[in-house]
Amino acid sequence: MAQTKGRFEVHDFGQFKLHVYYTNDVMNDASFIVEGNSALVTLEQPLFRDNVQEYDAYVAQLNKPVEQRITNYHVGGTAQHDYVTPDGMAAFAKGPIYGGMMAGFQQAFGDTMTDLPTGKATEVAFGTTQTWAGVPFEFRHGASTDFPAASILIGGKIYYTHWAPARAHVSHLQVSSTAAIDAEIAEAERELASGCELFIGGHGGAADAEAVRFKIDYLKMMKKLRAEKTTPEAFASALKTAFPNLPGEAGVDELAKALYR
């Protein structure tokens, strides 16, 4: 089917398929569908009404039942359906940090944002592997400075994290402290060591192993420059020089401010 808001791409791993939905929303969110032989699993369903409508229509035309819905880093349009979430995230999503963020989104985006979920949340323990639609989902702890959600290995082929690796400057929303630089390096190195073929995220979509290697090199340069430069202005200038013409340069000054608070 044709999409008018976002777009889908499909990755075929033989025993299952991954459908990646690029929402093109204001937060560059991505949503996913894992298609097994006879059932589907959704991951990070969209947040905005026009995306929800488009995503749900696409799910329907796959003509298979949804066996499970996973809400991990991103609360979305699961509506009245029950869903699973990593251990501790059900309470965190209603707490002051995440709950406050969602309240801010509602104020900013109004009726363009879908209604918050009303289905039952069942928590999944870290360190466990669940099988849905015939596909194993291994729940690992995500980056230690991020929300307390999961990195998920899917079918031994796909590695899901909050932010997909990309050949671009990182956002200050992802890395806002020197501790976060270290945490993101550690997580990226775990990604690379996983043996997975595709690396996906709730922001950004899908990437290959080369993007993960670039991310590690970029973060290590960030760490070096943060240790060397005494002002955010000097840091921002040096980072731009180290990675000329890299997408996301407009956000480097904001990133620098966050790292020098």
C-alpha positions in Angstrom: 0.0 0.0 0.0 1.1 3.6 -0.6 2.1 5.7 2.4 1.3 9.4 2.5 2.9 10.4 5.9 5.8 8.0 6.5 7.3 5.1 4.5 8.0 1.4 5.1 11.0 -0.7 4.2 11.2 -4.5 4.6 14.3 -6.6 5.6 13.9 -10.3 4.9 15.9 -12.6 7.2 14.5 -15.9 5.9 12.7 -17.1 9.0 11.1 -13.7 9.6 10.9 -10.2 8.2 11.3 -6.8 9.8 9.1 -4.0 8.5 10.6 -0.6 9.4 8.2 2.4 9.4 9.9 5.8 9.1 7.2 8.1 10.5 8.8 11.4 9.3 7.3 13.0 12.5 8.9 15.9 14.3 11.0 13.5 16.5 12.3 11.3 13.7 10.7 8.3 15.3 10.6 4.9 13.8 8.3 2.0 14.5 8.7 -1.7 13.6 6.8 -4.9 12.8 8.4 -8.3 13.1 6.6 -10.7 10.8 6.9 -14.4 11.6 5.3 -17.3 9.6 1.9 -16.9 11.1 1.9 -13.9 13.5 3.2 -10.4 14.0 5.0 -8.5 16.8 4.9 -4.7 16.9 7.6 -2.6 18.5 7.4 1.1 19.4 4.1 1.9 17.8 3.7 5.5 16.5 2.7 8.4 18.7 0.9 10.7 16.2 -2.6 10.1 14.9 -1.8 10.3 11.2 1.1 7.8 11.7 -1.0 5.5 13.8 -3.7 5.3 11.1 -1.1 4.6 8.4 0.8 2.0 10.6 -2.4 0.2 11.6 -3.6 0.0 8.0 -0.3 -1.5 7.0 -0.4 -4.0 9.9 -4.0 -5.0 8.8 -3.0 -5.7 5.2 -0.3 -8.1 6.4 -3.3 -10.3 7.3 -1.7 -12.0 10.3 -2.7 -11.7 14.0 -0.6 -9.5 16.3 0.7 -11.9 18.9 2.5 -9.3 21.0 3.1 -5.5 21.2 6.3 -4.2 22.7 6.4 -0.7 24.2 10.1 -0.1 25.1 11.5 3.4 25.0 8.5 4.9 23.3 4.9 4.9 24.5 2.7 5.0 21.4 -0.6 4.2 19.8 -1.3 0.7 21.3 -4.7 2.0 22.3 -6.8 -0.5 24.3 -4.4 -3.4 23.4 -2.3 -5.1 26.1 1.4 -4.8 25.7 4.7 -5.8 27.2 7.4 -3.5 28.5 10.8 -3.9 30.2 10.9 -4.4 34.0 10.3 -1.1 35.7 9.3 0.9 32.7 5.5 0.7 33.4 6.1 2.8 36.6 8.8 5.0 35.0 6.5 5.9 32.1 4.0 7.3 34.6 6.7 9.0 36.8 7.8 12.7 36.8 10.5 12.3 34.1 8.8 10.3 31.4 5.3 11.3 32.5 6.3 14.9 32.5 7.8 14.6 29.0 4.5 13.0 27.7 2.5 15.8 29.3 4.7 18.3 27.6 4.2 16.6 24.3 0.4 16.7 24.8 0.6 20.4 25.4 2.9 21.0 22.4 1.2 18.8 19.9 -2.5 18.7 21.1 -4.9 16.6 19.1 -2.2 15.5 16.6 -0.9 13.2 19.2 -2.8 9.9 19.8 -4.5 9.0 23.0 -2.3 7.4 25.6 -2.6 3.6 26.0 -5.3 2.1 28.1 -4.3 -1.6 27.8 -2.6 -3.7 30.5 1.2 -3.6 30.7 3.0 -6.8 31.5 6.7 -6.4 32.4 9.5 -8.5 30.9 12.6 -9.3 33.1 16.0 -8.2 31.8 18.3 -11.1 30.9 15.4 -13.2 29.6 14.5 -14.3 26.1 10.9 -14.4 25.0 9.6 -16.0 21.8 6.7 -14.4 20.0 5.6 -15.2 16.4 8.3 -17.9 16.4 11.1 -15.3 16.8 13.3 -14.9 19.9 13.5 -11.5 21.6 16.3 -11.1 24.1 15.9 -8.3 26.6 19.2 -6.7 27.7 19.8 -3.5 29.8 20.1 -0.5 27.5 22.6 2.4 27.9 23.0 3.1 31.7 22.4 6.9 31.4 19.2 6.5 29.2 15.7 5.7 30.3 15.7 2.3 32.1 14.4 0.4 29.1 15.9 -2.5 27.0 18.2 -3.2 24.1 16.5 -6.1 22.4 18.2 -8.7 20.2 15.6 -9.9 17.7 16.0 -13.3 16.0 19.8 -13.2 16.6 19.9 -10.8 13.6 18.7 -7.4 14.7 19.9 -5.2 17.6 17.4 -2.6 18.8 18.5 0.4 20.9 16.8 3.7 21.7 18.8 5.6 19.0 19.8 4.0 15.8 23.5 4.4 14.9 24.0 7.0 12.1 26.7 8.9 10.3 25.6 12.1 11.9 26.2 14.3 15.0 24.5 13.0 18.0 21.6 14.8 19.7 22.0 16.5 23.1 18.9 14.5 24.0 20.9 11.3 23.6 24.2 12.5 25.1 24.1 15.3 27.7 27.0 14.5 30.0 30.5 12.9 30.0 28.9 9.9 31.8 26.5 9.5 28.9 29.4 9.5 26.4 31.0 6.5 28.3 27.6 4.8 28.5 26.9 5.2 24.8 30.4 3.9 23.9 29.8 0.8 26.0 26.4 0.2 24.5 27.7 0.6 20.9 30.6 -1.8 21.6 28.0 -4.3 22.9 26.0 -3.8 19.7 29.0 -4.4 17.5 30.0 -7.6 19.5 26.5 -9.0 19.2 27.0 -10.5 15.8 23.8 -8.9 14.5 23.4 -7.8 10.9 21.0 -4.8 11.3 20.9 -2.1 14.0 17.7 -0.3 14.6 16.4 2.4 16.9 13.3 4.2 17.9 14.9 7.4 16.6 16.5 7.0 13.1 15.3 3.6 11.8 17.8 1.0 10.5 21.6 1.0 9.9 24.4 -1.5 9.2 27.5 -2.3 11.3 29.6 0.4 9.6 27.3 3.0 11.2 28.0 1.4 14.6 31.7 1.6 14.0 31.4 5.2 13.0 29.3 5.9 16.2 32.1 4.4 18.4 34.8 6.5 16.7 32.7 9.6 16.9 31.9 9.2 20.6 35.6 8.5 21.4 36.5 11.8 19.6 33.8 13.5 21.6 35.3 12.2 24.8 38.8 13.3 23.8 37.7 16.8 22.8 35.6 17.2 26.0 38.7 16.4 28.1 40.9 18.8 26.1 38.6 21.9 25.5 37.8 24.2 28.4 34.7 25.9 26.8 31.7 24.7 25.0 32.5 27.0 22.1 36.0 25.5 21.7 34.5 22.0 21.9 31.8 22.7 19.3 34.3 24.2 16.9 36.7 21.3 17.3 33.9 18.7 16.8 32.7 20.4 13.6 36.3 20.5 12.3 36.9 16.8 13.2 33.7 15.8 11.2 33.2 18.4 8.4 29.9 18.4 6.6 28.4 15.8 8.9 24.6 15.9 9.1 23.3 17.4 12.3 25.9 20.2 12.6 23.2 22.7 13.5 22.7 20.9 16.8 26.4 20.8 17.8 26.2 24.0 19.8 23.3 22.7 21.9 25.2 19.5 22.4 28.2 21.4 23.6 26.1 23.5 26.1 24.7 20.2 27.5 28.2 18.7 28.0 29.6 21.8 29.8 26.7 22.4 32.2 
